[in-house]
């Protein structure tokens, strides 16, 4: 698949900014701008360009002819949300008009134009994990965070998401916090992990 990048040609001179935590963009998996106390000195252009690059990498992994929904899912998974400035890239890759992309994202709760929380909490709701109590874990997390799935806490610290199989069924129920999978999860252990995230914020 041909990757389309919409980056300006020429060097852009912008003042360096220390962005607040909720404005530092987190790029999951192999490409990520990781927040480190005292080291989050990135310009908005650098964050924007990194997002474009990560979106392009995510789209390049898909087969030729992938549909708009599949392409959008790839960007959502890679970035944790769909930056509005990536919409032209999605539209061009899917060969659709931009309004169609905006409509899909605006009407589907699995997609968001808003940056994800600093920490992503994903609860496996696959068959095996559900049989081992994943539903109760999901309920406990919703109550503790006062969130439903695909929502982010007001301070943008945590985002709650469902997931369907991490491939570690033998140790279920499983919960992934950022890139770490925690097996044999219990409600009390999950609540302790969420409290730890708050304390280290």
N, C-alpha and C positions, 0 to 999 in steps of 0.2 A: 504493500500500500504506500502510496506517495504521501509524505507528511507535508502539510502546508503550514508554514509559520508566518505570522503577521508581525514581524519585528521591524522597527525603523532601521534604515540604513545609516549611517552616521552616528557619532557618539553623542549621547545626550548628557549634558552637564546639569546635574541637580544637586542641591545640598544634601549632605548625609543626615539621616534622621535616626533617632533612637525611638523606634516604634513601640507603643504600648503593647503589652502581651497579646491583647485581643486583636491587634492589627498586624502581628507577625504571621505570615501565612505558612502553615504547616503542610508540607508535601509528603505524603505517606510513601512507604516502601523505599525504593532505591534512591529517589530524588526528594530531598527534604531540606527545608530551611529550619533548622532546629533552634529553638530558643535556648539560650544559655545566659544566665544572669550576667549582666555587664558586657555581653558580647552580641547583642541583637542590633548591630549597626548596619542596617540595610536600607537602601533607598527604595522608594515606592516603585521606581522603574526596575530595580533589580528584582524585587518581589514579583512584579508583573511579568518580567521576562522569564523568570524561573518557572512561573505557573504555565506560561505558554510552552516552554520546553517540556515540562512534565506532562502536559496534556498531549503534546505531539508524540511523546514516547508511548503514552498509554494507548493512543489511537493506532499507532504503528503496529502494536501487538495484535490487533484484530485482523481477521480475514478481510480480503477485498469484498466489497458489497455488503458489509455490515450495516444494519439499519440504524436509524437515528436513535432509537431507545437504547440499543446495545452500545453505541458510541457514547451516548450521554452517561450511561452507567459506568463506562470505563473512566471517564473524566471525574465523575463523582467519587469513585473509589480511589483514584489516584490523588485527588486534591482534597477530598472531604467536602467539597461543594463545587458549584459551577460558577466561576467568576464571569460576570457579564461580558468582560472583554474577550473571553474565549468563545463566545457564541458565534462570531464569524468563522472561527476555525471549525467548529462543529457543523455549521451550516454548509460550508464549502466541502468538508469531507463527506457529509451525508448527501450532498447535492440537493439540498432543500433551501427554502427561503428562511431568513432569520426569524420572522414572526412565528414560524412553525416550531422552531427551537424554543423560543421564549414561552410559547403556549404549553409545550410539553413539560418544561421545568416548573412553570407556575401552577400547573394543575396536578402534578404528581408529588405526593408527600415524600417519596424516596429521594427527590432531588431538591436542591436548595441553592439559592443565589447568595446565601449568607455563609461566611466562613464557619467551619466547624469549630467545636470547642477545642481547647488546648489538649484535652485527653478524649479519646474516642473509646467508649465502652460498648463492646459488641457481645451480645448474649446469643449463643448458639441455640436455635430453635429447631434443629434437625430432629429426625424421628428418635434417635437413640438418646440425645440429650434431653428431649422433652419427656421421654419415658423415665428419665432419672431425675426429674424435678426442675427442668429449665423454666417451666412456666411460673413456678413459685419464685425463682430467681428474678425473672423479668418483673413480676409484681413487686417484689421487694425493692428493686432498683427504681422502678417508677415512683413508688411512694417516697423513697429516700431522697430522690432528686426532684420530685414534683414535676416529672416530665413524662411524656409519652415517647414512643419510638420516633426517631428522626427529629427530635427536638434538642435544643442546647440550653444549658443553664443561663440565666441572665448575665452572669459574669463571664460567660463564654469559657468556663473552665472545663465542662464536660458535655459530651454529646452522647446520647443513648441510641444504639442501633441494634436491630435484629441481624442475625447471620444464620446461614444454613449450611452447616458442616465445615469445621476446620480440618477434618480428616483425622481427628484424634478421638474417635468414638469410644474407645476402650477406657479412656480416663474421664468421660463425661460425668456430669454436665460441665461444659467448657465456657469460659468467659475470656474474651481478649481485651486487654487494656493496652491501647496503643499497639505495639508490635509483640507484646508478651501474652501467651496463652496460658491461662491458669485452669488446670483440670481439677476434677473431683470437688467442684465448688459447692459451698454451702451458703445459706443466706447470711449467717453471721460473719463468715469470712469475707463475703462480698461487701457487706456493709463496712467492715474494717478497712478493706482496700479503698473504698470510696472516701472514708474518713481520712485515710493517709494522703490521698490526693488533695483533699482540702487543706490539710495541715502543711503540705509542702508547696502550696500555691504561692 
